[in-house]
């Protein structure tokens, strides 16, 4: 599926002609599951890139306005929904544009403050009523569900790279993550708390975007950023702020380990940069675990 400016322009002209004079251009770092475009200065167009991501549209249209009312930080709010046509087969969204740059270590003032603010956001999200919310499952790649769904993938990635890592230690970390399940009331999970989905302005966290794999269930998946972005000090700040019990923290570490392992396994011979990032996460997890 080729999703480009010309396609978006035709969709807008057909379904929302009142906005057809607004400029359209791709958003930098526009994502993988969806393609995102500026629509004038105040809106964005978000289109699923494949059939597996199409169900996200209805979910976001229904739930983001409800969640936005309960959260201190801005999140995307749908303005309109586009319909499929002969050229493009899925529903799509027009959202309010949110200012900010994707989080990086180069555009923040204080990493500990970012950790604290993100922890506060996640606590707010988890406190919102989940009645009729979408249970974790295939629609959101089981974020909020049981880590055991990825057991085979993780063990295969460890086995495939036994010469690069201490397979026994990684297996131990993974077993510890699988030793527990979330037994409390299900809570909202964003599902992809990663630097690209956290916006920063003037050095501070200013918005959270990309709720495509939103669901309700176990919040541990949203804490994986503790090992993928934070350092030792800010990881402690984040852990204290988010206030997860140790077994949930173990599962969070497992989510981070799973993603890093499968990324390294797939990318080590093709994308050296992604492989190096994954490798750094694995070393961070290992060094942090050894301190327990």
C-alpha positions as CSV (number, residue, x, y, z in Angstrom):
1,X,0.0,0.0,0.0
2,X,1.5,3.3,-1.1
3,X,0.4,6.1,1.2
4,X,1.6,9.5,0.0
5,X,0.7,13.1,-0.2
6,X,-1.3,12.6,-3.4
7,X,-3.5,9.9,-1.8
8,X,-4.1,12.0,1.2
9,X,-5.0,15.0,-0.9
10,X,-7.5,13.0,-2.9
11,X,-9.1,11.6,0.3
12,X,-9.4,15.0,1.8
13,X,-10.9,16.5,-1.4
14,X,-13.4,13.7,-1.6
15,X,-14.5,13.5,2.0
16,X,-13.6,16.8,3.6
17,X,-13.5,19.4,0.8
18,X,-13.7,22.3,3.3
19,X,-10.1,21.4,4.2
20,X,-8.8,20.8,0.6
21,X,-6.9,24.1,0.4
22,X,-4.8,23.2,3.4
23,X,-1.2,22.1,2.8
24,X,-0.3,18.4,3.3
25,X,3.1,17.1,4.1
26,X,4.5,14.0,5.8
27,X,5.3,14.2,9.5
28,X,8.9,13.6,10.3
29,X,9.2,10.2,12.0
30,X,5.6,9.5,11.0
31,X,5.6,5.9,12.4
32,X,5.3,2.4,11.1
33,X,1.8,1.2,11.9
34,X,0.3,4.3,10.6
35,X,1.4,7.0,8.1
36,X,0.9,10.5,9.5
37,X,0.7,13.8,7.6
38,X,0.3,17.5,8.5
39,X,-3.0,18.9,7.4
40,X,-2.5,22.7,7.7
41,X,-1.0,24.0,10.9
42,X,-3.6,22.6,13.4
43,X,-4.4,19.0,12.2
44,X,-2.9,15.7,11.2
45,X,-4.1,12.9,9.0
46,X,-3.3,9.4,10.3
47,X,-3.8,6.4,8.0
48,X,-3.2,2.7,8.9
49,X,-0.4,1.2,6.8
50,X,-1.8,-2.4,6.7
51,X,-4.9,-4.3,7.5
52,X,-3.6,-5.4,10.9
53,X,-3.5,-1.8,12.1
54,X,-6.9,-0.8,10.7
55,X,-8.9,-1.7,13.9
56,X,-6.9,1.0,15.8
57,X,-8.9,3.7,14.1
58,X,-12.3,2.9,15.7
59,X,-10.7,2.3,19.0
60,X,-9.0,5.7,19.0
61,X,-12.1,7.5,17.8
62,X,-14.1,6.1,20.7
63,X,-11.7,6.2,23.6
64,X,-9.2,9.1,23.1
65,X,-11.8,11.9,23.7
66,X,-12.8,10.1,26.9
67,X,-9.2,9.6,28.1
68,X,-8.2,13.2,27.1
69,X,-10.6,14.7,29.6
70,X,-9.0,12.8,32.4
71,X,-5.3,13.4,31.6
72,X,-3.1,16.4,32.5
73,X,-0.9,16.0,29.5
74,X,-2.4,16.5,26.0
75,X,-3.0,13.4,23.9
76,X,-4.3,13.2,20.3
77,X,-8.0,14.0,20.0
78,X,-9.9,12.9,16.8
79,X,-11.6,15.7,14.9
80,X,-13.1,13.6,12.1
81,X,-13.0,10.1,10.7
82,X,-12.4,9.2,7.1
83,X,-14.0,6.3,5.4
84,X,-12.5,3.7,3.1
85,X,-13.0,4.1,-0.7
86,X,-12.0,2.3,-3.8
87,X,-8.5,3.6,-3.5
88,X,-7.8,3.2,0.2
89,X,-9.5,0.3,2.0
90,X,-9.6,1.3,5.7
91,X,-11.0,4.0,7.9
92,X,-8.6,6.8,8.8
93,X,-8.5,9.8,11.2
94,X,-8.0,13.5,11.3
95,X,-6.6,14.6,14.7
96,X,-5.8,17.8,16.4
97,X,-2.1,18.6,15.9
98,X,0.1,18.5,19.0
99,X,3.3,20.6,19.2
100,X,6.5,19.1,20.3
101,X,9.6,17.1,19.3
102,X,10.1,13.3,20.0
103,X,11.8,12.7,23.2
104,X,15.6,12.3,23.0
105,X,18.5,12.8,25.4
106,X,19.4,15.9,23.5
107,X,16.2,17.9,23.9
108,X,15.5,17.6,27.6
109,X,16.6,19.6,30.6
110,X,16.4,17.0,33.4
111,X,16.1,13.2,32.9
112,X,14.8,12.7,36.4
113,X,12.0,15.2,35.8
114,X,11.0,13.4,32.6
115,X,10.9,10.2,34.5
116,X,8.7,11.7,37.2
117,X,6.4,13.4,34.8
118,X,6.0,10.2,32.7
119,X,5.3,8.2,35.9
120,X,2.6,10.7,36.9
121,X,1.0,10.5,33.4
122,X,0.9,6.7,33.6
123,X,-0.6,6.8,37.1
124,X,-3.3,9.1,35.8
125,X,-4.0,6.8,32.8
126,X,-4.2,3.7,35.1
127,X,-6.7,5.5,37.4
128,X,-9.3,6.0,34.6
129,X,-12.3,3.7,34.7
130,X,-11.8,0.8,32.2
131,X,-15.5,-0.2,31.9
132,X,-16.0,-1.6,28.4
133,X,-12.4,-0.9,27.5
134,X,-10.7,-3.1,25.0
135,X,-9.1,-6.1,26.6
136,X,-5.6,-6.9,25.6
137,X,-5.4,-9.2,22.6
138,X,-4.5,-9.5,19.0
139,X,-5.8,-5.9,18.2
140,X,-3.0,-4.4,20.3
141,X,-0.4,-7.2,20.0
142,X,-1.2,-8.4,23.5
143,X,0.1,-5.3,25.3
144,X,-1.5,-5.5,28.8
145,X,-1.8,-9.3,28.4
146,X,0.4,-12.2,29.4
147,X,4.1,-12.1,28.5
148,X,3.9,-15.8,27.9
149,X,2.5,-15.2,24.4
150,X,6.0,-14.2,23.5
151,X,7.8,-17.0,25.3
152,X,8.8,-18.9,22.1
153,X,10.0,-15.8,20.4
154,X,12.2,-14.8,23.4
155,X,13.7,-18.2,23.9
156,X,14.5,-18.6,20.2
157,X,16.2,-15.2,20.2
158,X,18.3,-16.2,23.2
159,X,19.3,-19.5,21.5
160,X,20.0,-17.8,18.2
161,X,22.5,-15.4,19.9
162,X,24.0,-17.7,22.5
163,X,27.5,-16.6,21.4
164,X,26.8,-12.9,22.0
165,X,25.1,-13.2,25.4
166,X,25.0,-15.1,28.7
167,X,22.1,-17.2,27.7
168,X,21.7,-18.6,31.2
169,X,21.4,-15.2,32.7
170,X,19.0,-13.9,30.1
171,X,16.8,-17.0,30.6
172,X,16.8,-16.4,34.3
173,X,15.6,-12.8,33.8
174,X,12.9,-14.1,31.4
175,X,11.8,-16.9,33.7
176,X,11.4,-14.3,36.5
177,X,9.2,-12.2,34.3
178,X,7.0,-15.2,33.5
179,X,6.7,-16.2,37.2
180,X,3.9,-13.8,37.9
181,X,0.7,-12.5,36.3
182,X,-1.3,-9.3,36.9
183,X,-4.0,-10.2,39.5
184,X,-5.4,-6.8,40.2
185,X,-8.1,-4.9,38.4
186,X,-7.3,-4.2,34.7
187,X,-6.0,-0.7,34.0
188,X,-5.5,1.3,30.9
189,X,-2.2,0.8,29.0
190,X,-0.8,2.9,26.3
191,X,1.1,-0.1,24.9
192,X,4.0,1.7,23.3
193,X,5.6,4.1,25.7
194,X,8.7,4.9,23.7
195,X,10.7,8.1,23.0
196,X,9.1,8.5,19.6
197,X,5.6,8.7,21.2
198,X,6.6,11.2,23.9
199,X,6.8,14.8,22.9
200,X,9.0,17.4,24.4
201,X,8.8,21.2,24.3
202,X,11.2,23.6,26.1
203,X,13.0,20.6,27.6
204,X,9.9,19.2,29.3
205,X,7.4,16.4,28.5
206,X,4.5,18.1,26.8
207,X,2.3,15.4,25.2
208,X,1.9,11.6,24.6
209,X,0.9,10.4,21.2
210,X,0.2,7.2,19.2
211,X,-2.4,5.2,21.2
212,X,-2.9,2.6,18.4
213,X,-2.2,-0.3,20.7
214,X,-4.2,1.1,23.6
215,X,-5.9,-1.6,25.8
216,X,-6.7,-2.6,29.3
217,X,-4.9,-5.1,31.4
218,X,-1.5,-5.4,33.1
219,X,0.4,-2.1,33.2
220,X,3.9,-3.7,33.2
221,X,4.3,-3.2,29.4
222,X,4.2,0.6,29.8
223,X,7.2,0.5,32.2
224,X,9.7,-1.1,29.7
225,X,11.1,2.4,29.0
226,X,12.8,2.2,32.4
227,X,15.5,0.1,30.6
228,X,15.3,1.5,27.0
229,X,15.7,5.2,27.8
230,X,16.3,6.0,31.5
231,X,19.7,5.7,33.3
232,X,20.2,4.3,36.8
233,X,19.1,7.4,38.7
234,X,16.1,8.3,36.5
235,X,15.0,4.6,36.5
236,X,14.7,4.8,40.3
237,X,12.7,8.0,40.0
238,X,10.4,6.4,37.5
239,X,10.0,3.2,39.6
240,X,9.2,5.2,42.7
241,X,6.7,7.4,40.9
242,X,4.8,4.7,39.1
243,X,4.8,2.6,42.2
244,X,4.6,-0.9,40.7
245,X,5.1,-3.9,42.9
246,X,8.3,-6.0,42.4
247,X,6.6,-8.8,40.4
248,X,5.1,-6.2,38.0
249,X,8.5,-4.6,37.7
250,X,9.9,-8.0,36.8
251,X,7.4,-8.3,34.0
252,X,8.2,-4.8,32.8
253,X,11.8,-5.9,32.6
254,X,10.6,-8.9,30.6
255,X,8.8,-6.7,28.1
256,X,11.9,-4.7,27.6
257,X,14.0,-7.8,27.2
258,X,11.6,-9.5,24.7
259,X,11.6,-6.5,22.4
260,X,15.3,-5.9,22.6
261,X,16.1,-9.6,21.9
262,X,13.8,-10.0,18.9
263,X,15.0,-6.7,17.5
264,X,18.6,-7.7,17.8
265,X,17.9,-11.1,16.3
266,X,16.2,-9.7,13.3
267,X,18.4,-6.6,12.7
268,X,21.9,-7.7,13.6
269,X,22.8,-8.4,10.0
270,X,20.7,-5.8,8.3
271,X,20.3,-2.6,10.4
272,X,23.4,-2.1,12.5
273,X,22.0,1.0,14.3
274,X,18.8,-0.7,15.4
275,X,20.8,-3.7,16.4
276,X,23.2,-1.6,18.5
277,X,20.2,0.1,20.3
278,X,18.8,-3.3,21.1
279,X,22.1,-4.5,22.3
280,X,22.5,-1.5,24.6
281,X,19.1,-2.2,26.1
282,X,20.1,-5.8,26.7
283,X,23.3,-4.8,28.5
284,X,21.3,-2.2,30.5
285,X,18.9,-4.9,31.6
286,X,21.7,-7.3,32.6
287,X,23.6,-4.7,34.6
288,X,20.5,-3.5,36.4
289,X,19.5,-7.1,37.2
290,X,22.9,-7.9,38.6
291,X,22.3,-5.2,41.3
292,X,19.3,-6.9,42.7
